[in-house]
Amino acid sequence: MVNPKLFGGKDYLLSDSYEEVLTEPKNALGKQYKKMYQMDSVKLHFTKTALRLIARKAIKKNTGARGLRAL
């Protein structure tokens, strides 16, 4: 297990959870955007860094998982 103190404490664990919400569920936002771009023959790829930045922004704005779409 990762020591949360090394990565900003609670925010790191929250960030990890947000990243999972963006990529893991069947209807994850990341998958939805990939599918949308695929319809225009564009291949979309999210880097780990990009997902982490999106998660940090959500934490900063206190949006919650449902508010990720607004970012």
PyMOL Python script that loads the backbone (N, CA, C, O; Angstrom):
from pymol import cmd

cmd.read_pdbstr("""\
ATOM      1  N   MET A   1       0.835  -1.187   0.000  1.00  0.00           N
ATOM      2  CA  MET A   1       0.000   0.000   0.000  1.00  0.00           C
ATOM      3  C   MET A   1       0.874   1.243   0.000  1.00  0.00           C
ATOM      4  O   MET A   1       1.934   1.271   0.625  1.00  0.00           O
ATOM      5  N   VAL A   2       0.425   2.259  -0.700  1.00  0.00           N
ATOM      6  CA  VAL A   2       1.145   3.524  -0.802  1.00  0.00           C
ATOM      7  C   VAL A   2       0.937   4.319   0.473  1.00  0.00           C
ATOM      8  O   VAL A   2      -0.172   4.392   1.002  1.00  0.00           O
ATOM      9  N   ASN A   3       2.020   4.916   0.962  1.00  0.00           N
ATOM     10  CA  ASN A   3       1.923   5.776   2.138  1.00  0.00           C
ATOM     11  C   ASN A   3       1.344   7.120   1.709  1.00  0.00           C
ATOM     12  O   ASN A   3       2.006   7.857   0.980  1.00  0.00           O
ATOM     13  N   PRO A   4       0.120   7.464   2.141  1.00  0.00           N
ATOM     14  CA  PRO A   4      -0.529   8.697   1.696  1.00  0.00           C
ATOM     15  C   PRO A   4       0.254   9.962   2.049  1.00  0.00           C
ATOM     16  O   PRO A   4       0.136  10.971   1.354  1.00  0.00           O
ATOM     17  N   LYS A   5       1.053   9.922   3.121  1.00  0.00           N
ATOM     18  CA  LYS A   5       1.813  11.107   3.528  1.00  0.00           C
ATOM     19  C   LYS A   5       2.844  11.502   2.474  1.00  0.00           C
ATOM     20  O   LYS A   5       3.199  12.675   2.361  1.00  0.00           O
ATOM     21  N   LEU A   6       3.322  10.530   1.707  1.00  0.00           N
ATOM     22  CA  LEU A   6       4.307  10.817   0.680  1.00  0.00           C
ATOM     23  C   LEU A   6       3.702  11.526  -0.528  1.00  0.00           C
ATOM     24  O   LEU A   6       4.419  12.158  -1.304  1.00  0.00           O
ATOM     25  N   PHE A   7       2.398  11.422  -0.685  1.00  0.00           N
ATOM     26  CA  PHE A   7       1.745  11.963  -1.870  1.00  0.00           C
ATOM     27  C   PHE A   7       0.629  12.946  -1.539  1.00  0.00           C
ATOM     28  O   PHE A   7      -0.383  13.006  -2.236  1.00  0.00           O
ATOM     29  N   GLY A   8       0.820  13.708  -0.482  1.00  0.00           N
ATOM     30  CA  GLY A   8      -0.160  14.737  -0.169  1.00  0.00           C
ATOM     31  C   GLY A   8      -1.309  14.264   0.697  1.00  0.00           C
ATOM     32  O   GLY A   8      -2.361  14.902   0.721  1.00  0.00           O
ATOM     33  N   GLY A   9      -1.136  13.170   1.402  1.00  0.00           N
ATOM     34  CA  GLY A   9      -2.144  12.720   2.353  1.00  0.00           C
ATOM     35  C   GLY A   9      -3.451  12.319   1.714  1.00  0.00           C
ATOM     36  O   GLY A   9      -3.480  11.624   0.698  1.00  0.00           O
ATOM     37  N   LYS A  10      -4.528  12.765   2.322  1.00  0.00           N
ATOM     38  CA  LYS A  10      -5.881  12.388   1.924  1.00  0.00           C
ATOM     39  C   LYS A  10      -6.159  12.696   0.456  1.00  0.00           C
ATOM     40  O   LYS A  10      -6.813  11.905  -0.223  1.00  0.00           O
ATOM     41  N   ASP A  11      -5.673  13.828  -0.041  1.00  0.00           N
ATOM     42  CA  ASP A  11      -5.933  14.215  -1.424  1.00  0.00           C
ATOM     43  C   ASP A  11      -5.419  13.182  -2.421  1.00  0.00           C
ATOM     44  O   ASP A  11      -6.033  12.981  -3.469  1.00  0.00           O
ATOM     45  N   TYR A  12      -4.310  12.529  -2.113  1.00  0.00           N
ATOM     46  CA  TYR A  12      -3.785  11.508  -3.023  1.00  0.00           C
ATOM     47  C   TYR A  12      -4.767  10.352  -3.128  1.00  0.00           C
ATOM     48  O   TYR A  12      -5.041   9.859  -4.222  1.00  0.00           O
ATOM     49  N   LEU A  13      -5.298   9.919  -1.984  1.00  0.00           N
ATOM     50  CA  LEU A  13      -6.243   8.805  -1.999  1.00  0.00           C
ATOM     51  C   LEU A  13      -7.509   9.204  -2.720  1.00  0.00           C
ATOM     52  O   LEU A  13      -8.070   8.405  -3.470  1.00  0.00           O
ATOM     53  N   LEU A  14      -7.968  10.418  -2.511  1.00  0.00           N
ATOM     54  CA  LEU A  14      -9.149  10.889  -3.216  1.00  0.00           C
ATOM     55  C   LEU A  14      -8.871  10.966  -4.710  1.00  0.00           C
ATOM     56  O   LEU A  14      -9.706  10.579  -5.528  1.00  0.00           O
ATOM     57  N   SER A  15      -7.697  11.465  -5.057  1.00  0.00           N
ATOM     58  CA  SER A  15      -7.311  11.588  -6.455  1.00  0.00           C
ATOM     59  C   SER A  15      -7.348  10.223  -7.130  1.00  0.00           C
ATOM     60  O   SER A  15      -7.825  10.095  -8.258  1.00  0.00           O
ATOM     61  N   ASP A  16      -6.852   9.221  -6.451  1.00  0.00           N
ATOM     62  CA  ASP A  16      -6.854   7.862  -6.973  1.00  0.00           C
ATOM     63  C   ASP A  16      -8.282   7.376  -7.224  1.00  0.00           C
ATOM     64  O   ASP A  16      -8.556   6.713  -8.225  1.00  0.00           O
ATOM     65  N   SER A  17      -9.177   7.709  -6.313  1.00  0.00           N
ATOM     66  CA  SER A  17     -10.581   7.311  -6.459  1.00  0.00           C
ATOM     67  C   SER A  17     -11.229   7.997  -7.653  1.00  0.00           C
ATOM     68  O   SER A  17     -11.982   7.374  -8.401  1.00  0.00           O
ATOM     69  N   TYR A  18     -10.937   9.274  -7.831  1.00  0.00           N
ATOM     70  CA  TYR A  18     -11.497  10.008  -8.960  1.00  0.00           C
ATOM     71  C   TYR A  18     -10.985   9.429 -10.277  1.00  0.00           C
ATOM     72  O   TYR A  18     -11.739   9.307 -11.242  1.00  0.00           O
ATOM     73  N   GLU A  19      -9.709   9.076 -10.310  1.00  0.00           N
ATOM     74  CA  GLU A  19      -9.141   8.477 -11.522  1.00  0.00           C
ATOM     75  C   GLU A  19      -9.871   7.180 -11.867  1.00  0.00           C
ATOM     76  O   GLU A  19     -10.131   6.901 -13.038  1.00  0.00           O
ATOM     77  N   GLU A  20     -10.195   6.399 -10.857  1.00  0.00           N
ATOM     78  CA  GLU A  20     -10.933   5.162 -11.091  1.00  0.00           C
ATOM     79  C   GLU A  20     -12.328   5.454 -11.632  1.00  0.00           C
ATOM     80  O   GLU A  20     -12.808   4.755 -12.524  1.00  0.00           O
ATOM     81  N   VAL A  21     -12.972   6.475 -11.101  1.00  0.00           N
ATOM     82  CA  VAL A  21     -14.311   6.847 -11.560  1.00  0.00           C
ATOM     83  C   VAL A  21     -14.263   7.276 -13.028  1.00  0.00           C
ATOM     84  O   VAL A  21     -15.208   7.033 -13.778  1.00  0.00           O
ATOM     85  N   LEU A  22     -13.177   7.905 -13.431  1.00  0.00           N
ATOM     86  CA  LEU A  22     -13.039   8.356 -14.813  1.00  0.00           C
ATOM     87  C   LEU A  22     -12.776   7.207 -15.790  1.00  0.00           C
ATOM     88  O   LEU A  22     -13.045   7.340 -16.984  1.00  0.00           O
ATOM     89  N   THR A  23     -12.256   6.087 -15.295  1.00  0.00           N
ATOM     90  CA  THR A  23     -11.824   5.034 -16.216  1.00  0.00           C
ATOM     91  C   THR A  23     -12.459   3.658 -16.003  1.00  0.00           C
ATOM     92  O   THR A  23     -12.584   2.898 -16.963  1.00  0.00           O
ATOM     93  N   GLU A  24     -12.859   3.318 -14.793  1.00  0.00           N
ATOM     94  CA  GLU A  24     -13.256   1.945 -14.470  1.00  0.00           C
ATOM     95  C   GLU A  24     -14.698   1.552 -14.802  1.00  0.00           C
ATOM     96  O   GLU A  24     -14.897   0.541 -15.476  1.00  0.00           O
ATOM     97  N   PRO A  25     -15.700   2.293 -14.366  1.00  0.00           N
ATOM     98  CA  PRO A  25     -17.082   1.816 -14.562  1.00  0.00           C
ATOM     99  C   PRO A  25     -17.445   1.633 -16.037  1.00  0.00           C
ATOM    100  O   PRO A  25     -16.790   2.175 -16.927  1.00  0.00           O
ATOM    101  N   LYS A  26     -18.488   0.867 -16.267  1.00  0.00           N
ATOM    102  CA  LYS A  26     -18.952   0.599 -17.627  1.00  0.00           C
ATOM    103  C   LYS A  26     -19.253   1.897 -18.379  1.00  0.00           C
ATOM    104  O   LYS A  26     -18.950   2.011 -19.567  1.00  0.00           O
ATOM    105  N   ASN A  27     -19.844   2.868 -17.694  1.00  0.00           N
ATOM    106  CA  ASN A  27     -20.215   4.133 -18.327  1.00  0.00           C
ATOM    107  C   ASN A  27     -19.295   5.280 -17.892  1.00  0.00           C
ATOM    108  O   ASN A  27     -19.745   6.418 -17.754  1.00  0.00           O
ATOM    109  N   ALA A  28     -18.022   4.985 -17.677  1.00  0.00           N
ATOM    110  CA  ALA A  28     -17.055   5.987 -17.226  1.00  0.00           C
ATOM    111  C   ALA A  28     -16.934   7.129 -18.237  1.00  0.00           C
ATOM    112  O   ALA A  28     -17.061   6.928 -19.445  1.00  0.00           O
ATOM    113  N   LEU A  29     -16.689   8.319 -17.717  1.00  0.00           N
ATOM    114  CA  LEU A  29     -16.570   9.491 -18.592  1.00  0.00           C
ATOM    115  C   LEU A  29     -15.480   9.322 -19.639  1.00  0.00           C
ATOM    116  O   LEU A  29     -15.662   9.688 -20.800  1.00  0.00           O
ATOM    117  N   GLY A  30     -14.356   8.772 -19.227  1.00  0.00           N
ATOM    118  CA  GLY A  30     -13.270   8.554 -20.181  1.00  0.00           C
ATOM    119  C   GLY A  30     -13.704   7.691 -21.349  1.00  0.00           C
ATOM    120  O   GLY A  30     -13.371   7.980 -22.498  1.00  0.00           O
ATOM    121  N   LYS A  31     -14.440   6.640 -21.061  1.00  0.00           N
ATOM    122  CA  LYS A  31     -14.932   5.743 -22.109  1.00  0.00           C
ATOM    123  C   LYS A  31     -15.947   6.454 -22.998  1.00  0.00           C
ATOM    124  O   LYS A  31     -15.972   6.248 -24.211  1.00  0.00           O
ATOM    125  N   GLN A  32     -16.783   7.292 -22.388  1.00  0.00           N
ATOM    126  CA  GLN A  32     -17.777   8.029 -23.168  1.00  0.00           C
ATOM    127  C   GLN A  32     -17.104   8.987 -24.152  1.00  0.00           C
ATOM    128  O   GLN A  32     -17.493   9.068 -25.317  1.00  0.00           O
ATOM    129  N   TYR A  33     -16.090   9.711 -23.671  1.00  0.00           N
ATOM    130  CA  TYR A  33     -15.393  10.648 -24.556  1.00  0.00           C
ATOM    131  C   TYR A  33     -14.632   9.921 -25.656  1.00  0.00           C
ATOM    132  O   TYR A  33     -14.597  10.385 -26.795  1.00  0.00           O
ATOM    133  N   LYS A  34     -14.020   8.780 -25.325  1.00  0.00           N
ATOM    134  CA  LYS A  34     -13.317   7.997 -26.342  1.00  0.00           C
ATOM    135  C   LYS A  34     -14.275   7.557 -27.441  1.00  0.00           C
ATOM    136  O   LYS A  34     -13.948   7.621 -28.626  1.00  0.00           O
ATOM    137  N   LYS A  35     -15.457   7.111 -27.038  1.00  0.00           N
ATOM    138  CA  LYS A  35     -16.461   6.655 -28.001  1.00  0.00           C
ATOM    139  C   LYS A  35     -16.942   7.814 -28.872  1.00  0.00           C
ATOM    140  O   LYS A  35     -17.125   7.662 -30.080  1.00  0.00           O
ATOM    141  N   MET A  36     -17.144   8.979 -28.243  1.00  0.00           N
ATOM    142  CA  MET A  36     -17.604  10.156 -28.974  1.00  0.00           C
ATOM    143  C   MET A  36     -16.588  10.575 -30.048  1.00  0.00           C
ATOM    144  O   MET A  36     -16.957  10.872 -31.185  1.00  0.00           O
ATOM    145  N   TYR A  37     -15.318  10.594 -29.673  1.00  0.00           N
ATOM    146  CA  TYR A  37     -14.279  10.967 -30.627  1.00  0.00           C
ATOM    147  C   TYR A  37     -14.084   9.885 -31.686  1.00  0.00           C
ATOM    148  O   TYR A  37     -13.743  10.183 -32.830  1.00  0.00           O
ATOM    149  N   GLN A  38     -14.300   8.636 -31.299  1.00  0.00           N
ATOM    150  CA  GLN A  38     -14.152   7.521 -32.241  1.00  0.00           C
ATOM    151  C   GLN A  38     -15.141   7.651 -33.401  1.00  0.00           C
ATOM    152  O   GLN A  38     -14.852   7.226 -34.519  1.00  0.00           O
ATOM    153  N   MET A  39     -16.305   8.237 -33.132  1.00  0.00           N
ATOM    154  CA  MET A  39     -17.298   8.430 -34.187  1.00  0.00           C
ATOM    155  C   MET A  39     -16.789   9.373 -35.277  1.00  0.00           C
ATOM    156  O   MET A  39     -17.264   9.335 -36.412  1.00  0.00           O
ATOM    157  N   ASP A  40     -15.813  10.223 -34.920  1.00  0.00           N
ATOM    158  CA  ASP A  40     -15.188  11.120 -35.890  1.00  0.00           C
ATOM    159  C   ASP A  40     -13.822  10.604 -36.334  1.00  0.00           C
ATOM    160  O   ASP A  40     -13.005  11.360 -36.860  1.00  0.00           O
ATOM    161  N   SER A  41     -13.583   9.326 -36.120  1.00  0.00           N
ATOM    162  CA  SER A  41     -12.326   8.659 -36.492  1.00  0.00           C
ATOM    163  C   SER A  41     -11.111   9.255 -35.790  1.00  0.00           C
ATOM    164  O   SER A  41     -10.029   9.339 -36.371  1.00  0.00           O
ATOM    165  N   VAL A  42     -11.294   9.665 -34.545  1.00  0.00           N
ATOM    166  CA  VAL A  42     -10.197  10.210 -33.743  1.00  0.00           C
ATOM    167  C   VAL A  42      -9.961   9.266 -32.574  1.00  0.00           C
ATOM    168  O   VAL A  42     -10.900   8.879 -31.878  1.00  0.00           O
ATOM    169  N   LYS A  43      -8.701   8.898 -32.361  1.00  0.00           N
ATOM    170  CA  LYS A  43      -8.360   8.029 -31.246  1.00  0.00           C
ATOM    171  C   LYS A  43      -7.939   8.904 -30.064  1.00  0.00           C
ATOM    172  O   LYS A  43      -6.974   9.662 -30.157  1.00  0.00           O
ATOM    173  N   LEU A  44      -8.661   8.793 -28.968  1.00  0.00           N
ATOM    174  CA  LEU A  44      -8.396   9.596 -27.774  1.00  0.00           C
ATOM    175  C   LEU A  44      -7.738   8.719 -26.722  1.00  0.00           C
ATOM    176  O   LEU A  44      -8.171   7.594 -26.474  1.00  0.00           O
ATOM    177  N   HIS A  45      -6.683   9.250 -26.103  1.00  0.00           N
ATOM    178  CA  HIS A  45      -5.974   8.525 -25.055  1.00  0.00           C
ATOM    179  C   HIS A  45      -5.733   9.477 -23.894  1.00  0.00           C
ATOM    180  O   HIS A  45      -5.249  10.591 -24.096  1.00  0.00           O
ATOM    181  N   PHE A  46      -6.066   9.050 -22.678  1.00  0.00           N
ATOM    182  CA  PHE A  46      -5.821   9.838 -21.473  1.00  0.00           C
ATOM    183  C   PHE A  46      -4.573   9.302 -20.788  1.00  0.00           C
ATOM    184  O   PHE A  46      -4.501   8.115 -20.469  1.00  0.00           O
ATOM    185  N   THR A  47      -3.602  10.159 -20.564  1.00  0.00           N
ATOM    186  CA  THR A  47      -2.412   9.739 -19.826  1.00  0.00           C
ATOM    187  C   THR A  47      -2.733   9.722 -18.342  1.00  0.00           C
ATOM    188  O   THR A  47      -3.692  10.350 -17.893  1.00  0.00           O
ATOM    189  N   LYS A  48      -1.932   9.006 -17.599  1.00  0.00           N
ATOM    190  CA  LYS A  48      -2.094   8.943 -16.142  1.00  0.00           C
ATOM    191  C   LYS A  48      -1.972  10.349 -15.545  1.00  0.00           C
ATOM    192  O   LYS A  48      -2.693  10.697 -14.610  1.00  0.00           O
ATOM    193  N   THR A  49      -1.066  11.140 -16.086  1.00  0.00           N
ATOM    194  CA  THR A  49      -0.869  12.508 -15.599  1.00  0.00           C
ATOM    195  C   THR A  49      -2.116  13.354 -15.841  1.00  0.00           C
ATOM    196  O   THR A  49      -2.525  14.125 -14.973  1.00  0.00           O
ATOM    197  N   ALA A  50      -2.716  13.210 -17.013  1.00  0.00           N
ATOM    198  CA  ALA A  50      -3.927  13.975 -17.328  1.00  0.00           C
ATOM    199  C   ALA A  50      -5.064  13.588 -16.386  1.00  0.00           C
ATOM    200  O   ALA A  50      -5.784  14.457 -15.894  1.00  0.00           O
ATOM    201  N   LEU A  51      -5.229  12.300 -16.133  1.00  0.00           N
ATOM    202  CA  LEU A  51      -6.271  11.848 -15.212  1.00  0.00           C
ATOM    203  C   LEU A  51      -6.031  12.396 -13.806  1.00  0.00           C
ATOM    204  O   LEU A  51      -6.967  12.802 -13.117  1.00  0.00           O
ATOM    205  N   ARG A  52      -4.774  12.400 -13.395  1.00  0.00           N
ATOM    206  CA  ARG A  52      -4.426  12.915 -12.069  1.00  0.00           C
ATOM    207  C   ARG A  52      -4.729  14.405 -11.972  1.00  0.00           C
ATOM    208  O   ARG A  52      -5.225  14.869 -10.944  1.00  0.00           O
ATOM    209  N   LEU A  53      -4.437  15.164 -13.034  1.00  0.00           N
ATOM    210  CA  LEU A  53      -4.720  16.600 -13.021  1.00  0.00           C
ATOM    211  C   LEU A  53      -6.220  16.880 -12.983  1.00  0.00           C
ATOM    212  O   LEU A  53      -6.666  17.796 -12.290  1.00  0.00           O
ATOM    213  N   ILE A  54      -6.993  16.098 -13.721  1.00  0.00           N
ATOM    214  CA  ILE A  54      -8.451  16.245 -13.690  1.00  0.00           C
ATOM    215  C   ILE A  54      -8.969  15.945 -12.284  1.00  0.00           C
ATOM    216  O   ILE A  54      -9.828  16.658 -11.765  1.00  0.00           O
ATOM    217  N   ALA A  55      -8.441  14.887 -11.677  1.00  0.00           N
ATOM    218  CA  ALA A  55      -8.863  14.514 -10.323  1.00  0.00           C
ATOM    219  C   ALA A  55      -8.520  15.606  -9.324  1.00  0.00           C
ATOM    220  O   ALA A  55      -9.332  15.929  -8.458  1.00  0.00           O
ATOM    221  N   ARG A  56      -7.332  16.175  -9.433  1.00  0.00           N
ATOM    222  CA  ARG A  56      -6.933  17.257  -8.510  1.00  0.00           C
ATOM    223  C   ARG A  56      -7.819  18.480  -8.673  1.00  0.00           C
ATOM    224  O   ARG A  56      -8.171  19.138  -7.694  1.00  0.00           O
ATOM    225  N   LYS A  57      -8.176  18.779  -9.910  1.00  0.00           N
ATOM    226  CA  LYS A  57      -9.052  19.924 -10.164  1.00  0.00           C
ATOM    227  C   LYS A  57     -10.431  19.686  -9.536  1.00  0.00           C
ATOM    228  O   LYS A  57     -11.028  20.602  -8.971  1.00  0.00           O
ATOM    229  N   ALA A  58     -10.926  18.461  -9.639  1.00  0.00           N
ATOM    230  CA  ALA A  58     -12.218  18.117  -9.040  1.00  0.00           C
ATOM    231  C   ALA A  58     -12.163  18.241  -7.521  1.00  0.00           C
ATOM    232  O   ALA A  58     -13.112  18.711  -6.894  1.00  0.00           O
ATOM    233  N   ILE A  59     -11.047  17.818  -6.936  1.00  0.00           N
ATOM    234  CA  ILE A  59     -10.875  17.923  -5.491  1.00  0.00           C
ATOM    235  C   ILE A  59     -10.827  19.392  -5.075  1.00  0.00           C
ATOM    236  O   ILE A  59     -11.455  19.793  -4.095  1.00  0.00           O
ATOM    237  N   LYS A  60     -10.074  20.185  -5.833  1.00  0.00           N
ATOM    238  CA  LYS A  60      -9.937  21.614  -5.533  1.00  0.00           C
ATOM    239  C   LYS A  60     -11.285  22.330  -5.587  1.00  0.00           C
ATOM    240  O   LYS A  60     -11.586  23.172  -4.741  1.00  0.00           O
ATOM    241  N   LYS A  61     -12.093  21.983  -6.592  1.00  0.00           N
ATOM    242  CA  LYS A  61     -13.401  22.621  -6.760  1.00  0.00           C
ATOM    243  C   LYS A  61     -14.480  21.951  -5.918  1.00  0.00           C
ATOM    244  O   LYS A  61     -15.615  22.424  -5.860  1.00  0.00           O
ATOM    245  N   ASN A  62     -14.117  20.840  -5.262  1.00  0.00           N
ATOM    246  CA  ASN A  62     -15.034  20.109  -4.397  1.00  0.00           C
ATOM    247  C   ASN A  62     -16.302  19.693  -5.152  1.00  0.00           C
ATOM    248  O   ASN A  62     -17.411  19.830  -4.635  1.00  0.00           O
ATOM    249  N   THR A  63     -16.131  19.190  -6.365  1.00  0.00           N
ATOM    250  CA  THR A  63     -17.270  18.854  -7.213  1.00  0.00           C
ATOM    251  C   THR A  63     -17.885  17.498  -6.898  1.00  0.00           C
ATOM    252  O   THR A  63     -19.077  17.293  -7.128  1.00  0.00           O
ATOM    253  N   GLY A  64     -17.105  16.587  -6.386  1.00  0.00           N
ATOM    254  CA  GLY A  64     -17.592  15.227  -6.209  1.00  0.00           C
ATOM    255  C   GLY A  64     -17.500  14.487  -7.527  1.00  0.00           C
ATOM    256  O   GLY A  64     -17.248  15.089  -8.571  1.00  0.00           O
ATOM    257  N   ALA A  65     -17.703  13.192  -7.479  1.00  0.00           N
ATOM    258  CA  ALA A  65     -17.559  12.367  -8.685  1.00  0.00           C
ATOM    259  C   ALA A  65     -18.569  12.751  -9.759  1.00  0.00           C
ATOM    260  O   ALA A  65     -18.252  12.709 -10.948  1.00  0.00           O
ATOM    261  N   ARG A  66     -19.764  13.119  -9.362  1.00  0.00           N
ATOM    262  CA  ARG A  66     -20.778  13.478 -10.351  1.00  0.00           C
ATOM    263  C   ARG A  66     -20.465  14.789 -11.069  1.00  0.00           C
ATOM    264  O   ARG A  66     -20.946  15.027 -12.176  1.00  0.00           O
ATOM    265  N   GLY A  67     -19.666  15.628 -10.442  1.00  0.00           N
ATOM    266  CA  GLY A  67     -19.311  16.908 -11.041  1.00  0.00           C
ATOM    267  C   GLY A  67     -18.138  16.835 -12.000  1.00  0.00           C
ATOM    268  O   GLY A  67     -17.750  17.855 -12.569  1.00  0.00           O
ATOM    269  N   LEU A  68     -17.566  15.663 -12.192  1.00  0.00           N
ATOM    270  CA  LEU A  68     -16.427  15.520 -13.100  1.00  0.00           C
ATOM    271  C   LEU A  68     -16.766  15.941 -14.525  1.00  0.00           C
ATOM    272  O   LEU A  68     -15.913  16.468 -15.238  1.00  0.00           O
ATOM    273  N   ARG A  69     -17.985  15.714 -14.932  1.00  0.00           N
ATOM    274  CA  ARG A  69     -18.398  16.060 -16.290  1.00  0.00           C
ATOM    275  C   ARG A  69     -18.294  17.580 -16.528  1.00  0.00           C
ATOM    276  O   ARG A  69     -18.047  18.020 -17.651  1.00  0.00           O
ATOM    277  N   ALA A  70     -18.480  18.358 -15.483  1.00  0.00           N
ATOM    278  CA  ALA A  70     -18.460  19.822 -15.608  1.00  0.00           C
ATOM    279  C   ALA A  70     -17.042  20.369 -15.792  1.00  0.00           C
ATOM    280  O   ALA A  70     -16.872  21.521 -16.190  1.00  0.00           O
ATOM    281  N   LEU A  71     -16.039  19.564 -15.511  1.00  0.00           N
ATOM    282  CA  LEU A  71     -14.664  20.048 -15.668  1.00  0.00           C
ATOM    283  C   LEU A  71     -14.336  19.970 -17.102  1.00  0.00           C
ATOM    284  O   LEU A  71     -13.226  20.323 -17.502  1.00  0.00           O
TER     285      LEU A  71
END
""", "prot")
cmd.dss("prot")
cmd.show_as("cartoon", "prot")
cmd.util.cbc("prot")
cmd.orient("prot")
